[in-house]
Amino acid sequence: MRKIPKPKLSSSQACVYIPLLCFFLLVICDCRCACPALNPTHMMTGRDEVSGDEMEGTVLLSDTGACGTIVRGMEQTNDYNEAGGGVGDGGGGGLGNAGAGTAGDLCVVRPALTVSQRARDYHYQPQDKPGFVKTVQKKVRDSCACSGRCVKTVITSKLPILTWLPSYNLRQSLLGDIIAGVTVAIMHIPQGMAYALLAGLPPITGLYMAFFPLLVYSVLGTSRHCSMGTFAVVCLMTRKVVEELATAPDVPPTAAFSIGDGGLMDNTTAAAVTYTPVQVAAAVALMIGIVQVVLGLLQLGSLCVFLSDMLVSGFTTGAAVHVMTSQIKYLFGLQVQRYNGPLKIIYTYKDIISQLLHANPAAMVISGLTIATLAFNNEVLKPWVRTKTKIPVPIELLVVIGGTVASYFGHLNDNYNIRIVGEIPTGIPAPTPPPFELLPKVVVDSIVISIVAYTVSYSMSKIFAKKHNYQVDATQELYALGISNVFGSFFGCGPIAASLSRSLIQEAVGGATQITSFICCGLIVLVLLFIGPVFETLPNCVLSSIIVVALKGMFLQVHELKRIWKVSRMDASIWLSSFLGVVIIDIDYGLLIGIIVSLVVLLCRSQQPKTARFGHIANTDLYLDVTKYSSAVEIPSVSIFHFGGPVHFANTEYFRTQLETITGLNPSIMSHKKKMLEKEQTPEQDDTQQSNKEVNGSVASEGHEKEPNKLVMLFKNKRNGKKPKDLTISMPEIKHIIIEMSSVSYIDSSAGKLLVQLYKDYNAAGISFSLAASSENVLDSLEECEATKVIPSENIFHSTHDAVTILTCMDSSATNSTKL
């Protein structure tokens, strides 16, 4: 490699360069004395002394001399003036004083900027906003554009099976999918029958719901691990509609009651109802499917964001109370009347308590043994088995088989009056359209159920997708659920959703793709064709016991309230309102109450965000809350107000009040007092009195401390109470107010008018009003509401550090000019 010779400096060159270097150093020292902002340990503020090309890209490595310049730190101090102006020390805001950091801290040099300077120097190019007509034309043009690649993308996005099936890896995924499919199918049998009973439907309907909708979802769905089918909360909400519009086969019409304004009201018109529970549930499923497809067409897949975690937790816990209540009559062998409407749970428990002495002891014994068996498995056996294998013990299926065998050989229905499942048809049912005349009657309940079912299913899909690193499409999930419900409604199925327990098992035992669902459907078909009649003697109390034990996870969500209460009382109010609304009033009312409270909490937080008064951290470009950081020191002559949220019509008054309270500067009072002072001043006042008056400074009488940030009018009256002769005023020493807007995401026209009015008021009081760290969105809004025509661009800064640097430099220059 060629060796590059080192340049040598001749004596003649040294004679020329050394004097020039000395002269340059003298100029720098003189500039430092004239303006603190030109101190090399501070941010460069002017563009006359150093050009922007020279400033940009200059990087100094403090105390290392790596760039040929050693920036030595000054002694850190809390006194702003003693720090040499202190603005811009260290950090990323300017050429920093290294005293605040360690060796090797990186410091970036750039000029202090207003927004107008930033736009001019860095060639800001605002984008044209198309009008409504152009936007619609572009949407139509893009949607109508067609190509081979576009058609392929659309087809594969609407049929996800065309994406994952061709790339299916038999060696890696097939064994896990087979094990998961068999395991989930075994779980579907008892859970499907039990949750169908919960929905007020024949138990065989639960097996239909585990086959027909699941088959369609496997083709259209994007989630690889969710097990669709019966879900407790959705089945409970469906039961409410079924009880209102259908006559249960085991309850005569005259025994159905509804709750009106006057209490209980005999529903004598129920005798004319000819719809079976299956027909009503099918109509609900059809309407839910239509709603979900429409939501998908409207691209409203993000609708579930309105159901927060607190709301869903409180809602499902309250729903668990209703599920428990609906199963008590089976656990105790009671005949309980049906109640509908608000406060129905209170009337139900009143009826249950009155009939406890007439409970069936045999049903109670069977229920107790079943619950004890399931609880022993969940608390003792399952944790031990989990350490040995991933495949769980199918305890629910074993309990169902045991109950069926005991009932068959013991003739429990005949000997002990135990209610059993009854006749189970074999084969695949023929497709039958639901009664379309019921759709207008179930539309409201269907909208609520569709949102709940989608929220639960999509939330679980996102959890599994994040864990296994794949994507789920929110809109496609709406299509998949909607079409699955529509398809299932023609076979007498109720609405479906993802089951948490089955989905967790499917993922835990190795399920990797939707092949699991196809295998599960194959086994369910075998049960429907050949094994279904075996479970005809199964006691209903066994299925109810399975449901009750499965509710443990929902009831344990009460612990969430304790955790949420410590974090946020407002979030806890969402949980409580949802829970109490569901339990005391009804499920749909409770959900509505929870949504309303969530929106109110959101509005309250948006209306009254956090505010603070910022101070400067010495030797950095950081500005932090002075009440939280003891190292933050307020800068003389500058007050920095931070607003931690959007500014809009609902909180403009709050913004003004907080600004005046935190800074202690009320422009109206200041302007009024200033006018009074000018009016009271007379030419006869001597120099001594005049020296005690200062408008833009801080004055204190002898023996009294000055009081910055407060306006105090002291009138020294004579003892006879005549007009005051001596007038002393202590005006605030603050010359600049900076609104720190880094957390302001948007402003509306009302906020723009407020900022304009504040600018005028503070200017009238002799205080400059500036904005700092505004986002581009906020700047565009200021321009659209014409606030920038009143607030000069020189008063809108790139950052708080830029604002403080330029304003304090201007004050220093003005002070030096006054002294000269």
Sequence and secondary structure as in RCSB ss.txt:
>XXXX:A:sequence
MRKIPKPKLSSSQACVYIPLLCFFLLVICDCRCACPALNPTHMMTGRDEVSGDEMEGTVLLSDTGACGTIVRGME
QTNDYNEAGGGVGDGGGGGLGNAGAGTAGDLCVVRPALTVSQRARDYHYQPQDKPGFVKTVQKKVRDSCACSGRC
VKTVITSKLPILTWLPSYNLRQSLLGDIIAGVTVAIMHIPQGMAYALLAGLPPITGLYMAFFPLLVYSVLGTSRH
CSMGTFAVVCLMTRKVVEELATAPDVPPTAAFSIGDGGLMDNTTAAAVTYTPVQVAAAVALMIGIVQVVLGLLQL
GSLCVFLSDMLVSGFTTGAAVHVMTSQIKYLFGLQVQRYNGPLKIIYTYKDIISQLLHANPAAMVISGLTIATLA
FNNEVLKPWVRTKTKIPVPIELLVVIGGTVASYFGHLNDNYNIRIVGEIPTGIPAPTPPPFELLPKVVVDSIVIS
IVAYTVSYSMSKIFAKKHNYQVDATQELYALGISNVFGSFFGCGPIAASLSRSLIQEAVGGATQITSFICCGLIV
LVLLFIGPVFETLPNCVLSSIIVVALKGMFLQVHELKRIWKVSRMDASIWLSSFLGVVIIDIDYGLLIGIIVSLV
VLLCRSQQPKTARFGHIANTDLYLDVTKYSSAVEIPSVSIFHFGGPVHFANTEYFRTQLETITGLNPSIMSHKKK
MLEKEQTPEQDDTQQSNKEVNGSVASEGHEKEPNKLVMLFKNKRNGKKPKDLTISMPEIKHIIIEMSSVSYIDSS
AGKLLVQLYKDYNAAGISFSLAASSENVLDSLEECEATKVIPSENIFHSTHDAVTILTCMDSSATNSTKL
>XXXX:A:secstr
          HHHHHHHHHHHHHHHHHHHHHHHH GGGSTTS    TTTS HHHHTT EEETTT TTS       
  S TTTTTT TT STTTSS  GGGS TT EEE     BHHHHHHHTT        HHHHHHHHHHHHH   HHH
HHHHHHHH THHHHSTT  HHHHHHHHHHHHHHHHHHHHHHHHHHHHHTTS HHHHHHHTTHHHHHHHHH   SS
  EE  HHHHHHHHHHHHHHS  TTS GGGBEEEETTEEEE GGGGG    HHHHHHHHHHHHHHHHHHHHHTT 
GGGGGGS HHHHHHHHHHHHHHHHHHHHHHHHT    B  STTHHHHHHHHHHHHGGG  HHHHHHHHHHHHHHH
HIIIIIHHHHHTT SS   HHHHHHHHHHHHHHHHTHHHHH   B      S        GGGHHHHHHHHHHHH
HHHHHHHHHHHHHHHHHHT    HHHHHHHHHHHHHHHHTTT    EE HHHHHHHHHTT  STHHHHHHHHHHH
HIIIIIGGGGGG BHHHHHHHHHHHTHHHHTTHHHHHHHHHH HHHHHHHHHHHHIIIII HHHHHHHHHHHHHH
HHHHHHHS  EEEEEEETTSS EEETTT TTEE  TTEEEEEE S B TTTHHHHHHHHHHHH   HHHHHHHHH
HHHHH  TT  HHHHHTEESSS    TTS   TT  EEEEE  TT  S SEEEEE     EEEEE TT   B HH
HHHHHHHHHHHHHHTT EEEEES  HHHHHHHHHTTGGGTS GGGEESSHHHHHHHHHHHHHHHHHHHH 
